[in-house]
Amino acid sequence: MAGEAAYDDEAPALTMALPNAYFVQLGLPPLVVPSSLIRRAAVCGPACTVAWQGRRGDPSPYADFGQDSLSMAKAMPIGARGEVEQTVELKHTLAAHSPNLPPVYSTPDMIRLMEIAAFKALQPYCEDDEITVGTAINIEHRAASGIGAKIRAEGVLESFDGRFYTVKVTARDDTQEIGRGTVGRAVVSVGRFLEKMKKGSR
């Protein structure tokens, strides 16, 4: 479903902010994204599938990067890998959004961890002020995890079409795989993006 999140109709529809807040966790400058670019998605539990695919030429919630902000695509080694771990706390669960919801790991938090893993897989091959940003999400949340569970997400570069990178992502808790899918990413220049933002605010 282009430009929207696809999810189980039974899942509670709450707001999920897609801008890459994990830059802060990685010690990189946070990106300030206009509220008009924040998409709505579902906060849902296991058995939820979330898919986001932007329009061609307007590939992600970072539409304002624009063509001028995209860095020259470069070859990165297929199989490049990144990992990240997290212990589930109340703030990562559905119950954090409503006391009527169960205290299980939320789908957006799992996707966020997968995105960080994908980011870590590709970032070593970026240069200067380049970073990668998300352009597509196709994820299945397959099993529930409770508070205290240790989640490990892994991202492995699967393919490159000359512009976009497809990263295979998985997430596991202490006992089983809880999610899998792919995320798309593109290389951009933070400097050019920020300059474009300044021009756009005039």
C-alpha positions in Angstrom: 0.0 0.0 0.0 1.9 3.0 -1.3 2.8 5.6 1.3 0.8 4.0 4.1 1.2 1.3 6.6 -0.6 -2.0 6.0 -1.7 -3.7 9.2 -4.3 -6.0 10.8 -7.6 -4.2 11.2 -7.8 -5.5 14.8 -4.6 -3.7 15.7 -4.9 -0.4 17.7 -4.2 2.5 15.3 -1.8 4.8 17.1 0.8 7.2 15.8 4.3 5.9 14.9 6.9 8.6 14.0 9.1 7.3 11.3 12.0 9.8 11.4 15.3 8.1 12.3 15.6 8.9 16.0 18.2 6.2 16.3 20.9 8.7 15.0 21.1 10.0 18.5 21.8 6.5 19.8 24.6 6.1 17.3 26.2 9.3 18.3 25.2 11.1 15.1 23.5 14.5 14.9 19.7 14.1 15.0 17.8 15.0 11.9 14.9 17.5 12.3 12.2 16.3 9.9 9.1 18.5 9.2 5.9 17.2 10.9 4.3 17.0 7.5 6.7 14.1 6.7 5.7 12.0 9.7 3.5 9.1 8.5 0.9 7.4 10.6 1.2 3.7 11.2 0.0 1.0 13.6 1.3 0.1 16.9 0.5 -3.6 16.8 1.7 -6.9 18.2 2.7 -10.3 16.8 1.2 -11.4 13.5 1.2 -7.8 12.3 2.7 -7.0 8.9 3.9 -3.5 8.3 4.7 -2.4 4.8 5.8 1.1 3.6 6.9 1.9 0.1 7.2 5.4 -1.2 6.5 6.7 -4.7 9.3 6.4 -7.2 11.3 9.6 -7.0 9.8 10.4 -3.5 11.0 7.2 -1.8 10.6 7.8 1.9 9.5 10.0 4.8 12.6 11.9 3.9 11.1 13.2 0.7 12.6 16.6 1.3 16.1 15.2 0.9 15.3 15.5 -2.8 17.4 14.4 -5.7 20.1 17.0 -4.9 20.6 15.5 -1.4 21.1 11.9 -2.6 24.8 11.0 -2.7 26.2 9.1 -5.6 25.2 5.5 -5.0 28.1 3.2 -4.4 28.8 -0.5 -4.3 28.8 -2.0 -0.8 29.8 -5.6 -0.2 26.8 -7.9 -0.4 26.6 -9.7 2.9 27.7 -6.6 4.9 26.3 -7.2 8.4 25.2 -5.1 11.4 23.7 -6.2 14.8 22.1 -4.4 17.7 20.6 -5.7 21.0 18.0 -4.3 23.3 16.3 -5.5 26.5 12.5 -4.9 26.4 11.3 -2.4 28.9 7.8 -1.1 29.5 8.4 1.8 27.2 8.9 -0.6 24.3 5.6 -2.4 24.8 2.0 -1.8 23.7 1.1 -1.2 27.4 3.2 2.0 27.2 0.6 3.4 24.8 -2.5 2.3 26.7 -3.0 0.4 30.0 -5.6 -1.7 28.2 -3.0 -3.2 25.9 -0.8 -6.2 26.8 2.9 -5.6 27.9 4.4 -7.1 24.8 7.1 -5.8 22.5 5.6 -3.4 20.0 6.0 -3.8 16.2 7.4 -0.2 15.7 10.1 -0.8 18.4 11.1 -4.0 16.7 11.2 -2.2 13.3 13.3 0.5 14.9 15.8 -2.0 16.1 15.9 -3.6 12.7 16.5 -0.3 11.1 19.4 0.4 13.5 20.9 -3.0 12.5 20.6 -2.1 8.8 22.1 1.3 9.4 25.1 -0.3 11.2 25.6 -2.7 8.3 25.9 0.1 5.7 27.4 3.0 7.7 31.0 1.8 7.6 31.0 2.2 3.8 29.7 5.7 3.8 32.1 8.7 3.5 32.3 12.2 4.9 28.8 13.3 6.0 27.0 10.5 4.3 24.4 8.4 6.0 21.8 5.9 4.9 18.1 6.5 5.4 15.1 4.2 5.2 13.2 4.1 1.9 11.0 1.0 2.3 9.8 -1.4 5.0 8.4 -4.9 4.6 8.3 -6.6 7.9 6.5 -9.5 9.6 6.1 -9.6 13.4 5.7 -13.3 14.1 5.9 -13.9 17.9 5.4 -12.0 21.1 8.2 -11.0 23.6 7.6 -9.7 27.1 9.3 -7.2 29.4 12.9 -8.4 30.2 13.4 -10.3 26.9 16.7 -9.6 25.2 16.1 -8.8 21.5 18.8 -9.1 18.9 18.3 -7.6 15.5 20.5 -8.3 12.5 20.7 -6.7 9.1 22.5 -8.2 6.1 22.9 -6.4 2.8 21.1 -8.5 0.2 21.1 -6.5 -3.0 21.7 -3.1 -4.6 19.9 -1.9 -7.7 22.2 1.0 -8.5 20.3 3.4 -6.2 18.6 1.6 -3.4 20.0 -1.0 -1.0 17.9 -3.9 0.2 18.8 -5.2 3.6 17.4 -8.5 5.0 16.5 -8.0 8.6 15.6 -10.5 11.4 14.9 -10.1 15.1 15.2 -12.8 17.8 14.5 -12.9 21.5 16.0 -15.4 24.0 14.2 -18.4 22.5 13.0 -17.8 18.9 12.8 -15.6 15.9 10.2 -12.9 16.4 10.4 -11.0 13.2 11.8 -10.9 9.7 11.6 -9.0 6.4 13.5 -6.4 4.4 14.2 -2.7 4.6 15.3 -0.4 1.8 17.9 2.3 2.3 19.6 5.0 0.3 22.8 7.1 0.8 22.3 10.8 1.4 24.4 13.8 2.4 23.4 15.3 5.7 25.0 18.6 4.7 23.1 18.9 1.5 19.9 17.9 3.2 20.3 20.6 5.9 21.0 23.2 3.3 17.9 22.2 1.4 15.9 22.4 4.7 17.2 26.0 5.2 16.2 27.0 1.7 12.8 25.5 2.1 12.1 27.4 5.4 12.6 30.8 3.8 
